[in-house]
Amino acid sequence: MTDILSLDATDQLRALETKAISAVELLDESAARYEATHAQLNAVVATDLERARQRARTIDERRARGEALGPLAGLPMTIKDSLDVEHMPASSGLKALLGRPAEDAAVVASARGAGAVIWGKTNVPVMTADWQSFNALYGTTNNPWSLERTCGGSSGGAAAMLAAGVTALEIGSDIGGSLRVPANFCGVFSHKPTWGLVPQTGHVPPKPGTAAARDLNVVGPMARSARDLRLLLSVIAPGPAPTQAPESLKGRKLGLWLDEPGYSLDPQVRAVIEAFAARLVAQGAAVEPVRPVDVAVLTPAYRTLLHAAMTEDNPTAPHMSHGQWLEANEVRARLSQEVASLFERLDGVIAPITPVTAFPHDQQEMGGRGLRDSTGKTFAYTSILDWISLATACGLPATAIPAGLAADGLPVGVQIIGRRGGDYELLALAQAIEDELGGFRAPPALPTA
């Protein structure tokens, strides 16, 4: 019999609709998988199972009566612990943020309104400010592919639970790669939406109760398939969702961004992405090398904007002048115009996500040992910002999809960057790639405790 938790959300929902399994039974399956893996992974940091079971029972009763239900009706979900959930306020790794009254974040309310059964919160770094998910409040989350390695961050607990088959859908966020990096390290899918497409209300940081959308930051879906990303985005993004999807990769025009002298890339990561691009060509896609913008201009502008956005959460950090921010913002505007012309002739740009595969836990401040590639070369921890900078700085959508396994046996993903506002086109392309090349593969079985 098929393991129900190995199915993606779309197939789990089909099983619920056909009454092959009840919402209560599916929730119990997810909770049991969580209990079985928690000692090894430590990815779920708060649960609300009794309320979740009551909600699941209600959905089962409504389904039995033939009532109309939402598109996520009965599906168990966990939520990144930087998003407020009623009865489970966002901690963002800080004890001081617990114990306060909290309403569902906007995206959580949308998922709940669509019928999702929300039962747990997943781990993050302190104030979502690292690419490793650990904090003094809840401890360290491990990678299901290799327990001594990071699952990524800041949506790291979310990616670990998806890869381990505990949850089929998650909602994360991204200001410095926080959706894409953990998806890459754990071998799952994520979508960084166009900035402003998905409401950020209820995301912490910034401080609870903030009404203004945080610059650069986005909230977006995580899953084990591209079709699930599109499903969840259609729930959490206001407005109608287009339904078009390319039937094949033939005739698709893609850029391949690999050769960038200013950016680091492990040869074993490069090899996987080159092989991935060759498979796209074999399926009829046209792939050409590109260098979208001048990174000598992009990188400092993005880092200035990022520093300004994150300084809001850390008043002790060095502040910049408004003039410095305006200068970086002007650079962003010019680069956005440049890259828009690229998407007049390309359907997407394929790029690495991180320079290396998932690295061993390093809890010195901001990865004090730096990064080491498969040849022994070391480079700065903050080089993780490089490949993700274009989409973030210019507010572009970027879908992370699995590309293969590196020589070290760990997952390698790619991000497909699209035109501003072209989120559903990009997800349709990602689905076509998955359909023809394959997508998620489960990690090897976890060791017993």
C-alpha positions as CSV (number, residue, x, y, z in Angstrom):
1,M,0.0,0.0,0.0
2,T,1.3,3.5,-0.9
3,D,2.6,5.5,2.0
4,I,0.1,8.4,2.1
5,L,2.8,10.8,3.4
6,S,5.1,10.1,0.5
7,L,2.5,11.7,-1.8
8,D,2.5,15.3,-2.6
9,A,-0.3,17.6,-1.4
10,T,-2.3,17.3,-4.6
11,D,-2.5,13.5,-4.3
12,Q,-3.1,13.6,-0.5
13,L,-6.0,16.0,-1.2
14,R,-7.3,13.6,-3.8
15,A,-7.2,10.8,-1.3
16,L,-9.2,13.0,1.1
17,E,-11.8,13.9,-1.5
18,T,-12.3,10.3,-2.5
19,K,-12.5,9.3,1.2
20,A,-9.6,6.9,0.8
21,I,-8.5,8.5,4.1
22,S,-10.1,10.9,6.5
23,A,-8.7,14.2,7.6
24,V,-8.3,12.8,11.2
25,E,-6.4,9.8,9.9
26,L,-4.1,11.9,7.8
27,L,-3.4,14.2,10.6
28,D,-2.6,11.2,12.9
29,E,-0.3,9.9,10.2
30,S,1.6,13.2,10.1
31,A,1.8,13.4,13.9
32,A,3.1,9.9,14.1
33,R,5.8,10.6,11.5
34,Y,6.7,13.8,13.5
35,E,7.1,11.8,16.7
36,A,9.2,9.2,14.9
37,T,11.6,11.7,13.4
38,H,11.7,14.4,16.0
39,A,14.6,13.1,18.0
40,Q,16.8,13.1,14.9
41,L,15.5,16.3,13.2
42,N,14.2,18.6,15.9
43,A,12.3,20.6,13.2
44,V,8.8,21.1,14.8
45,V,9.0,23.5,17.8
46,A,5.3,23.9,18.8
47,T,2.2,21.8,18.3
48,D,-1.6,22.3,18.7
49,L,-2.8,18.8,17.9
50,E,-6.0,18.8,19.9
51,R,-7.4,21.8,18.2
52,A,-6.2,20.4,14.9
53,R,-7.9,17.1,15.5
54,Q,-11.2,18.9,16.2
55,R,-10.8,20.9,13.0
56,A,-10.1,17.7,11.1
57,R,-13.2,16.0,12.6
58,T,-15.3,19.0,11.5
59,I,-14.0,18.8,8.0
60,D,-14.7,15.0,7.9
61,E,-18.3,15.6,9.1
62,R,-18.8,18.4,6.5
63,R,-17.4,16.2,3.7
64,A,-19.7,13.3,4.8
65,R,-22.7,15.7,4.4
66,G,-21.6,16.7,0.9
67,E,-20.8,20.3,1.8
68,A,-18.6,22.4,-0.4
69,L,-15.1,22.6,1.0
70,G,-12.0,24.6,0.3
71,P,-9.1,23.6,-1.9
72,L,-6.9,22.5,1.1
73,A,-9.8,20.8,3.0
74,G,-8.4,18.4,5.5
75,L,-4.7,18.7,4.6
76,P,-2.3,18.8,7.6
77,M,0.1,21.7,7.5
78,T,3.0,23.1,9.5
79,I,4.0,26.8,9.4
80,K,7.4,28.5,9.7
81,D,7.8,30.0,13.2
82,S,8.2,33.5,11.9
83,L,4.5,33.6,11.1
84,D,1.9,34.2,13.7
85,V,-0.7,31.4,14.2
86,E,-3.6,31.7,16.7
87,H,-2.5,30.0,19.9
88,M,1.1,29.7,18.5
89,P,2.6,33.1,18.2
90,A,5.7,33.5,16.1
91,S,8.8,33.2,18.3
92,S,11.4,33.7,15.6
93,G,13.7,31.9,18.0
94,L,13.2,34.4,20.9
95,K,11.5,33.5,24.2
96,A,10.4,37.1,24.7
97,L,8.0,36.8,21.7
98,L,6.1,33.9,23.2
99,G,3.1,34.2,25.5
100,R,1.5,37.1,23.6
101,P,-1.9,37.0,22.0
102,A,-1.7,36.4,18.3
103,E,-4.0,36.2,15.3
104,D,-3.3,34.2,12.2
105,A,-0.9,35.9,9.9
106,A,-2.6,36.9,6.6
107,V,-1.3,33.9,4.7
108,V,-2.1,31.5,7.6
109,A,-5.7,32.8,7.7
110,S,-5.9,32.2,3.9
111,A,-4.6,28.6,4.2
112,R,-7.0,27.9,7.2
113,G,-9.9,29.5,5.2
114,A,-9.1,27.0,2.4
115,G,-9.5,24.1,4.8
116,A,-5.9,23.4,5.9
117,V,-5.5,21.7,9.3
118,I,-2.6,23.7,10.9
119,W,-1.0,21.7,13.7
120,G,2.6,22.8,14.2
121,K,5.4,25.4,13.9
122,T,8.8,24.8,12.4
123,N,12.2,26.0,13.5
124,V,14.1,29.1,12.4
125,P,17.3,31.0,13.3
126,V,17.0,33.9,15.6
127,M,14.9,36.6,13.9
128,T,15.3,34.6,10.6
129,A,18.8,36.0,10.3
130,D,20.9,33.0,9.3
131,W,21.2,30.1,6.8
132,Q,21.2,27.6,9.7
133,S,18.1,26.9,11.8
134,F,19.1,27.0,15.4
135,N,18.4,29.1,18.5
136,A,18.8,28.9,22.3
137,L,15.0,28.5,22.7
138,Y,14.5,25.4,20.6
139,G,17.9,24.1,19.6
140,T,19.3,22.9,16.3
141,T,17.4,21.4,13.3
142,N,19.2,18.8,11.3
143,N,19.1,17.9,7.6
144,P,17.2,14.7,6.8
145,W,19.9,13.9,4.2
146,S,22.8,14.2,6.8
147,L,22.1,14.9,10.4
148,E,25.4,16.5,11.0
149,R,24.6,19.2,8.4
150,T,22.4,22.2,8.3
151,C,18.9,22.0,6.8
152,G,19.4,25.7,5.8
153,G,17.6,28.8,6.9
154,S,15.7,30.6,7.7
155,S,12.8,28.3,6.5
156,G,15.0,25.4,7.6
157,G,12.6,23.5,9.8
158,A,10.0,23.7,7.0
159,A,12.3,22.2,4.4
160,A,13.4,19.4,6.8
161,M,9.7,18.5,7.5
162,L,8.9,18.4,3.8
163,A,11.9,16.3,2.9
164,A,11.1,13.9,5.8
165,G,7.5,13.4,4.6
166,V,6.0,14.9,7.8
167,T,4.2,17.7,6.0
168,A,3.2,18.2,2.4
169,L,2.9,22.0,2.3
170,E,4.6,24.8,4.2
171,I,4.6,28.6,4.2
172,G,8.1,30.2,4.5
173,S,9.7,33.6,3.8
174,D,12.7,34.9,2.1
175,I,14.8,38.1,2.4
176,G,18.2,36.7,1.9
177,G,17.5,33.3,0.3
178,S,15.4,31.9,3.2
179,L,13.0,30.0,0.9
180,R,15.5,28.9,-1.7
181,V,18.5,28.0,0.5
182,P,16.7,25.4,2.6
183,A,14.9,24.0,-0.4
184,N,18.3,23.6,-2.0
185,F,19.9,21.9,1.0
186,C,17.0,19.5,1.6
187,G,16.0,18.7,-2.0
188,V,12.5,20.2,-2.0
189,F,10.6,22.9,-3.9
190,S,9.9,26.6,-3.0
191,H,8.7,29.7,-4.7
192,K,9.9,33.2,-3.9
193,P,7.1,35.4,-5.2
194,T,7.3,38.7,-6.8
195,W,7.7,41.3,-4.1
196,G,4.3,42.5,-3.0
197,L,2.3,39.6,-4.4
198,V,1.7,37.9,-1.1
199,P,0.8,39.8,2.1
200,Q,3.4,39.8,4.8
201,T,1.0,40.9,7.7
202,G,1.8,38.7,10.7
203,H,5.4,37.9,9.8
204,V,7.9,38.5,12.6
205,P,10.3,40.2,11.9
206,P,9.5,43.1,11.8
207,K,8.1,43.5,15.3
208,P,4.6,42.1,16.0
209,G,1.8,44.4,14.9
210,T,3.7,46.1,12.1
211,A,1.5,47.1,9.2
212,A,4.1,48.1,6.5
213,A,5.5,45.4,4.2
214,R,9.2,44.8,4.9
215,D,11.5,45.8,2.0
216,L,12.9,42.8,0.0
217,N,11.0,40.3,2.2
218,V,8.5,37.9,0.7
219,V,6.3,35.1,2.0
220,G,5.9,32.1,-0.2
221,P,5.0,28.4,-0.5
222,M,7.2,25.3,0.0
223,A,6.3,21.8,-1.2
224,R,7.5,18.6,-2.8
225,S,6.2,19.4,-6.3
226,A,5.8,22.4,-8.6
227,R,2.0,21.8,-8.9
228,D,1.7,22.1,-5.1
229,L,3.6,25.4,-5.1
230,R,1.1,26.7,-7.6
231,L,-1.8,25.4,-5.5
232,L,-0.6,27.0,-2.3
233,L,0.3,30.3,-4.0
234,S,-3.2,30.5,-5.4
235,V,-4.5,30.3,-1.9
236,I,-2.2,32.8,-0.2
237,A,-1.9,35.4,-3.0
238,P,-5.0,37.6,-3.5
239,G,-6.7,37.5,-6.8
240,P,-7.4,34.8,-9.4
241,A,-4.6,32.4,-10.4
242,P,-4.0,31.8,-14.1
243,T,-4.3,28.1,-15.1
244,Q,-2.0,27.9,-18.1
245,A,0.8,25.4,-18.2
246,P,3.2,24.5,-21.0
247,E,2.7,21.0,-22.3
248,S,6.4,20.4,-22.9
249,L,9.8,22.0,-22.8
250,K,10.1,22.2,-26.6
251,G,10.7,25.7,-27.7
252,R,11.2,27.1,-24.3
253,K,14.0,29.7,-24.2
254,L,16.1,29.7,-21.1
255,G,19.2,31.5,-19.9
256,L,21.9,29.6,-17.9
257,W,23.7,31.8,-15.4
258,L,26.8,29.9,-14.3
259,D,29.8,31.9,-15.3
260,E,30.1,34.8,-13.0
261,P,33.7,35.6,-12.0
262,G,32.7,37.5,-8.9
263,Y,30.7,34.6,-7.5
264,S,31.9,31.3,-6.0
265,L,30.6,27.9,-7.1
266,D,31.8,24.4,-6.0
267,P,32.7,22.3,-9.1
268,Q,30.5,19.5,-7.9
269,V,27.5,21.9,-7.8
270,R,28.3,23.2,-11.2
271,A,28.5,19.7,-12.6
272,V,25.0,18.9,-11.5
273,I,23.6,22.1,-12.9
274,E,25.4,21.7,-16.2
275,A,24.0,18.1,-16.5
276,F,20.5,19.5,-15.6
277,A,20.8,22.1,-18.4
278,A,21.9,19.4,-20.9
279,R,18.8,17.4,-20.0
280,L,16.6,20.4,-20.7
281,V,18.2,20.8,-24.1
282,A,17.6,17.1,-24.8
283,Q,13.9,17.7,-24.1
284,G,13.8,20.5,-26.7
285,A,14.5,23.6,-24.7
286,A,16.9,26.2,-26.0
287,V,19.5,27.1,-23.3
288,E,22.0,29.9,-23.7
289,P,24.6,31.3,-21.3
290,V,23.7,34.7,-19.8
291,R,25.1,37.2,-17.3
292,P,22.0,39.1,-16.5
293,V,23.5,42.2,-14.9
294,D,26.8,43.6,-13.7
295,V,27.2,42.0,-10.3
296,A,29.8,44.5,-9.3
297,V,26.9,47.0,-9.2
298,L,24.2,44.5,-8.0
299,T,26.0,43.0,-5.0
300,P,26.8,46.2,-3.0
301,A,23.4,47.7,-3.8
302,Y,21.6,44.5,-2.6
303,R,23.7,44.3,0.6
304,T,23.0,47.9,1.4
305,L,19.2,47.4,0.9
306,L,19.4,44.2,3.0
307,H,21.3,45.9,5.8
308,A,18.7,48.7,5.9
309,A,15.8,46.2,6.0
310,M,17.3,44.1,8.8
311,T,18.5,47.1,10.8
312,E,14.8,47.8,11.6
313,D,14.9,44.6,13.7
314,N,18.3,45.4,15.4
315,P,18.5,49.0,16.6
316,T,22.0,48.4,17.9
317,A,23.3,47.7,14.4
318,P,25.2,50.5,12.5
319,H,22.8,52.7,10.7
320,M,23.3,54.2,7.2
321,S,22.1,57.6,6.0
322,H,19.0,58.0,4.0
323,G,21.1,59.2,1.1
324,Q,23.0,55.8,1.1
325,W,19.7,54.0,0.9
326,L,18.4,56.2,-1.9
327,E,21.5,55.6,-3.9
328,A,21.1,51.8,-3.5
329,N,17.4,52.1,-4.4
330,E,18.3,53.9,-7.6
331,V,20.7,51.2,-8.5
332,R,17.9,48.6,-7.9
333,A,15.6,50.5,-10.2
334,R,18.1,50.7,-13.0
335,L,19.0,47.0,-12.7
336,S,15.3,46.1,-12.7
337,Q,14.9,47.9,-16.0
338,E,17.9,46.1,-17.4
339,V,16.8,42.6,-16.4
340,A,13.2,43.2,-17.6
341,S,14.5,43.4,-21.2
342,L,16.1,40.0,-20.7
343,F,12.8,38.4,-20.1
344,E,11.4,39.9,-23.3
345,R,13.2,37.0,-25.0
346,L,13.7,34.4,-22.3
347,D,11.1,32.4,-20.4
348,G,13.4,32.1,-17.4
349,V,17.0,32.2,-16.1
350,I,18.5,29.1,-14.5
351,A,21.0,29.8,-11.7
352,P,22.6,28.2,-8.7
353,I,21.2,28.9,-5.3
354,T,24.2,28.4,-3.0
355,P,27.9,27.9,-3.8
356,V,28.0,24.6,-1.9
357,T,25.8,21.7,-0.8
358,A,24.5,21.6,2.8
359,F,27.4,22.2,5.1
360,P,28.2,20.9,8.6
361,H,26.7,22.7,11.5
362,D,28.7,25.8,12.3
363,Q,27.2,27.8,15.2
364,Q,29.9,30.4,15.4
365,E,28.6,33.9,14.7
366,M,27.5,33.9,11.0
367,G,29.3,30.7,10.2
368,G,32.6,31.8,11.5
369,R,34.6,29.0,9.7
370,G,33.3,30.2,6.3
371,L,32.4,27.7,3.6
372,R,34.5,25.0,2.1
373,D,33.9,23.4,-1.3
374,S,34.7,19.9,-2.4
375,T,38.2,20.9,-3.6
376,G,39.1,22.3,-0.2
377,K,38.7,25.9,-1.3
378,T,37.2,28.2,1.4
379,F,35.2,31.4,0.9
380,A,33.1,33.8,2.9
381,Y,29.9,32.6,4.6
382,T,28.1,35.7,3.2
383,S,28.8,34.5,-0.3
384,I,25.5,32.6,0.1
385,L,24.0,36.0,-0.7
386,D,25.5,36.2,-4.1
387,W,23.4,33.9,-6.4
388,I,20.2,34.8,-4.7
389,S,20.8,38.6,-4.9
390,L,19.3,39.3,-8.3
391,A,15.8,38.0,-7.7
392,T,15.6,39.6,-4.3
393,A,17.0,43.0,-5.1
394,C,14.8,43.3,-8.2
395,G,11.7,41.9,-6.7
396,L,11.6,39.0,-9.2
397,P,9.9,35.6,-8.7
398,A,12.3,32.6,-8.4
399,T,11.3,29.0,-8.1
400,A,13.7,26.5,-6.5
401,I,13.5,23.0,-7.9
402,P,15.7,19.9,-7.3
403,A,18.3,19.4,-10.0
404,G,20.1,16.2,-8.8
405,L,22.6,14.9,-6.3
406,A,26.2,16.1,-6.1
407,A,29.2,13.8,-5.8
408,D,28.9,14.0,-2.0
409,G,25.4,12.5,-2.3
410,L,23.6,15.7,-1.2
411,P,20.9,17.5,-3.1
412,V,21.6,20.4,-5.5
413,G,18.8,22.7,-6.5
414,V,18.5,25.4,-9.1
415,Q,16.5,28.6,-9.0
416,I,14.5,29.6,-12.1
417,I,14.2,33.3,-12.1
418,G,11.3,34.9,-14.1
419,R,9.9,38.3,-15.0
420,R,8.4,40.5,-12.4
421,G,4.7,39.5,-11.9
422,G,5.2,36.3,-14.0
423,D,4.8,33.9,-11.0
424,Y,2.3,31.6,-12.5
425,E,4.1,31.4,-15.8
426,L,7.3,30.5,-13.9
427,L,5.5,27.8,-11.9
428,A,4.0,26.3,-15.1
429,L,7.5,26.1,-16.5
430,A,8.8,24.5,-13.3
431,Q,6.0,22.0,-13.5
432,A,6.9,21.2,-17.1
433,I,10.5,20.6,-16.1
434,E,9.4,18.4,-13.2
435,D,7.1,16.4,-15.5
436,E,9.8,15.7,-18.0
437,L,13.0,15.5,-15.9
438,G,11.6,14.4,-12.5
439,G,11.6,16.2,-9.2
440,F,11.7,15.4,-5.5
441,R,13.4,12.3,-4.3
442,A,13.2,11.3,-0.6
443,P,16.4,11.2,1.5
444,P,17.7,7.8,2.7
445,A,15.9,6.5,5.8
446,L,16.8,8.4,9.0
447,P,18.9,6.5,11.5
448,T,17.1,5.3,14.6
449,A,17.5,7.2,17.8
